[in-house]
Amino acid sequence: MKLTSSNGRTIAGGHQQADDRADRDGSVEDAQDSLLRTVGSRVRALRARHALTRRSLAEHAGVSERYLAKLEGGSGNASILVLRKLAVALCCEPVDLLSSEDTAGQEEWGELQSMLRGKSSEELRAFRQILDGLTSRSVAQDPQRTERIALVGLRGAGKSTLGRMLAEERKCCFIELSRLVVEIAGCPVPEIYALYGEAAYRRYERRALEHAIEKYPRAVIAVPGGLVGESETYNLVLKHCFIVWLTASPDDHMSRVISQGDLRPMVGYNEATDDLRRILASRRDKYALADLTHDTSKMALVETYLALRDRIEQTQMRNSKNTADTSKASHGEEFRPQRQ
C-alpha cells in the first residue's frame, strides 16, 4: 500500500515517516552524547588544573569515585545539583562545565574569574579600564566621550529631570532614549513588547543608541534602566559616553514613579519596594561601571543638580589629568639636555 503526504510526496508503506523520525531521534542522541563528552572533558581538565585526584574531587563534590569516573568518561548523566557541586569543588561556575570552547581559553578564563572573585566594584571598574586599554578598545578612541553624558539608574532616579537641566546648561541636545526607540519603531513601547517581544525591543534600543552616538557628538542621554542587562549595548555606552549612575532611596523611587502617573506602586507598595530592591541587586555590578555615582535623595532638586554638575566637571578634569600622566609614564619623557 502507498500513502501520499499532504505535499504530494509518495511514501511507500509509511517507511519514510519512520526513517525521518529515526533521523531526528538519532540527531538528539548525538547531541546528548556530545554534551556528555564535553562535560566529562571539562571536569577532567579542571581537575588536572587544580591538581586533584579523582578520589579527592569526588570527596569534595560529595559523589562516588565510580560515578565521577563514568562522568569523566562521557557516559555519566549529571543532574543540575551534581554539576553545581562539581563546579563549587572546581572553583568555577556550572556553565563552565558545559562549554566546548578550547581548553587553553577556558583555563585562562578560569584564572581571570579566580582573580576577580570577591573584588569590590571599584576594583572591578579599574580592572575593566586597564583591560580596555590592553585590547585597544579604550575610551580614548572616542574623543567625544566626555561630551556625551549618559545617565543610568532605576526608574525614578531623576534621569529625565536632571538630564534636561544638564543639557540646557551645557547647551546640547537631551535624548530620552526610550522615546527615540518609539520614534524608530513607530509604535509605543508596550506595543513593541506585545507584538514583537522583548528581543525586538532590545534591538530597537540598540539602534536608537547607535543613532544617538552617531548623530550627536555632544548630548545628555537618559538611558532606560534595563539596558545595562544587554552587555553589547551597554558596552557601547561605556565606550562612547561618560556615565553617571543616579541613585535614590526606595521611597523616592516610588514617589517619583507615582508622580509620573504610574499608580501601580500605590496598590502594593511593599511588594513594589521589594521588586525594586531585587532589580537593583541584579543590576548593581553593571551600574557600578559608571564613571560617577550620584545620590539624588540627599538634597533638594536645585542643590542636587548643582552638586551633580560640579562633580561631573571635577571627575572629568581628574580623569583627563590621570590619562595624561599615564601616557607620559608609558612613553617616557623626551630627554632634553639642559643648557649650561
N, C-alpha and C positions, 0 to 999 in steps of 0.2 A: 504494500500500500504506500502511496505517495501522499505527503502532506504539502500544502502550499502555504507559505507565510504571507503576512499581510502586505509585504512589499513585492510579492510575486515570485519570490525565490522558492524553488522546489527543494524540499527537504525529504530525503529518502528515509522512510521509516522513523523520522524524528531523530535520527542519529546525529544530525548536525547540531541540534539544540543540546544534546548530551555532550558533544565534543566541546561546544562553546562553554558550557558550564564547567567542564573539566579543566579547560584552559584557565578560566577565571579562578577556580579553586587552586590550581597549580600556582598561579601568579601570587595569590595571597600567601600560600605556604612558603613560596620562595622569599617573599618579603619578610615573613616572620622569621625564617631561618637566618636571613641576612642580619636582622636586628639582633637575634640571639648571639650570633657570631661577633657582632660589633660590641655588645655588652661584655662578652667574655674577653675579647681582646683588650678593651679599655680597662677592665678590672685587673687583668694580668699586668698591663703596662704601668698602671698607677701603683700596684702592689710592689712592682720592681723598683719604681722610682722612690718609694718610701722604705725600701729595703726590708719589707715584711715577708715572713714566711707565710705559706698558705694557712698553716695552723694558727699563727698569730693573728692574721686578718680575720679568720673565722671566729676566733675568740672575741676580738674587738667588736665584730659586727653581730655577734650572737647567732651565728648559723653554724651548721655542721661542716667539718672539713670536707666530707664527702660531697655535700651539696655544692660547696664552693668549687670543688674540682669539676663537677658537671657544668656549673655556670661558666667557668673559665674555658671549658672545652666547647662551649657554644650549644650545649644541649639542655641547660637548666633554664627554666622559665621563671624568672624572678617577679615577685609581686612588687607593687609600689613601695610597700613598707620595707621590704628587703633591700630594694635599691636605695632607699633613704638611709638605712643602717650602714650599708656599704659606703655610701657617699660620706657619711659622718666619719667613719673609720679611715677613709682615704683622704679626708680634708678637702672635699670638693662638693659640688652640687650634683643632685641626682641627674640633671640634664647632661652633665659632663660624661656620664656613663653611656649615654645614648648616641653621642656624636661619633660620626665616622670620619672626622677630619684627620689629617695626618698626625701621627704620634708626636713628632717634633713640635708642631704648632700647639698641640694640646698641652704638652709639657710646659712650654713657655707660658701659655695662658694660665696654667695652674700655678706657676711660680708667681705670676703677677697677682692673681687672686689672693694667694697667701700673703704677699707683701702688703696688699691694700686692706685686707680684712681687719676690721676694728679701728681703722683710721677715722679721724674726725672729718667733718665737712670741709673745713679749711684746708686740711692736708690733702684731701681728695681733689679739691679745686686747684691747689698748687701743682699736684702731680699731673692733672689734665693739661694745665698750661704748658708745663715742660714737654709733655708728650706732643702737644700741638706743634711746638717748635721743632721737635725732632723729626716729625713726619711732614714738615714743610706745609702745614696747614694752619700756621699761626695766624692770629688775628691781625698781625701787621700786614698781611697780604691785602687787606681791605682798608685803604686809607680813610674811608668814610665811616668806619665802625663807630668811632666815638661821636659821630654826628647823628647816628641813629640811636635813639633811646628806646629800648623795649621794656615795657612794664609787665611783669609776670606776677602771678599770685592767684589765690582763690577769688571767686566772685564776691564782690562786696569789699574788696581790699582798698578800693579807691583808684583803680587804674584809669577809668574814664574821666573822673573829676580832676585828678591831679595831672593826668596826661594832657588834657585840654589847657590847663593853666601853664604847664611846662612848655607846650608847643607855642602858645601865644607869646610868652616871654622870649623864647628862642627864635621867634618869627619863622616857624617852619610848619609843615603840614602835620596834623594829628590824624592818625589812622586807627579806626576801630576795626581790627582785623575780622571780627565776626560779621560786621556789616559789609566788608569787602567780599567776604565769602558769599553773602546773599546776592550781591551785585553780579558776581561771576556765575553763580548757579542759576540765577533768575527766579529763585523762589526762597521763602523763609526757611530758616534752619530746621524747624520741626518737620516741614515737608520734605527736606532733603533726607532726614533720618527715616521718615515714614515711607518714602518712595524708593530710596536707594540704599539706605542703611548707613551705619557709622563709617564703614570703609570709604564710601563715596564722599562723605562729609570730610574725612581726613584728607582725601585727595584734593578737594576744593580748598581746604585750609592751606595746604602746601602751595597750591597755585597762587592763592592770594598773597601768601608771604613772599614768594618769589617775585610776584608782580610789584609788591611794595618795595622790596630791596632794589630791584632793577630801576624802578621809576623815580624813587625818592632818595637821593643821596643824603638829605637831611630830613629827619622826621621823628616824631614820637609815636610809637606803636603800642597800642593796648592789645596784649596777646591773650587769647582765650585760655582759661585755666588748664584745660585738659591737653593742650598742645604739647606740653612737656613729656607726655606719655609716648609721643611719636619721636623716637630717637633721631631719625634722619632729618625730620623737620626742625626739631629743636636744635640740632647741630648747625643748621643754617642761621638760626637766631644767635647762637653762641659765636659764630664766625663773623657775622655781619653787623651785630648790634651790641651796644653797651647795655647790659641787662641789669635792671633793678627789680629785686624781689620785694613787693609790698606785702606787709603782714598786718594783721589786725586781730583783736580779741574775738572770740566766738560771738559774744553779744553784739559787737559792732558789725560783724559779718551779717548776722541775722537781721539786724535793724536796717542795714543798708539795702539788703535784698528786698525786704518788705517795702521800703520806701521807693524801690524801683517798680513796684506794682505786683510783685510776686508774693501772694499771701499764703503760700503753702507752709512756710515755717511756722506761721501762727497756729496752724491746725495741730501739728505735732512738734512743738518746739524742742523738747528733749531729744526726740528721735532725730530731728534735723541737725541738732548740735552734735550728736554722736556721729552722724554721717559725715559732717564737716570735719571732725577730728580724724576719722578714718581716711577720708580723701587726702587730707593734708599729710598724714603719715605716709601714704603711698607715693606722694609726690615730693616729699621734703628733700630727698637727696638730689633730685633734678633741680628744684628751685634753688638749692644751696650752691649751684654752679654759677649763680649770678655774680656780677662784679660788686654789687652793693645790696645790702638788705636794709629796709627802712620800715619802721613801725608807724602805722598811721592812726594808732589809737591813743597815743600819749598826749597829744596836743590838739588844739582847735585847728580847723582847716587851714587858715592862713599861715599859722605857725608851722604846721606840718609841711605845707608846700615850701615855705622859705628854707626850712631845715633840709628838705629833700634837694632843692636846687643847689644849696651851698655844698652839701655832701657830694653831689654828682661832680661839681666843679673841682672840689678838693681831691676826690678819688682819681679823676681823670688826670689831673696835674701830677699826682703822685705816681700813677702808673706810667705816665709819659716819661718822667724822670727815671724811674726804675728801668724802663726799656732802654733809654739812652745809656745808662750806666752799664747795663748788661751787654749792650752792643760794644761799648768801649772795652770792657773786660775781655770779651770773646775775641775781638780782632786785635787788641793791643794798641797802645798809643803810639803814634808815629814818633820815632826818635829824632829829636831836633837838638843838635849841639848848641850850647849856649855861647854867645859871643863873649870874647874876653874884653 
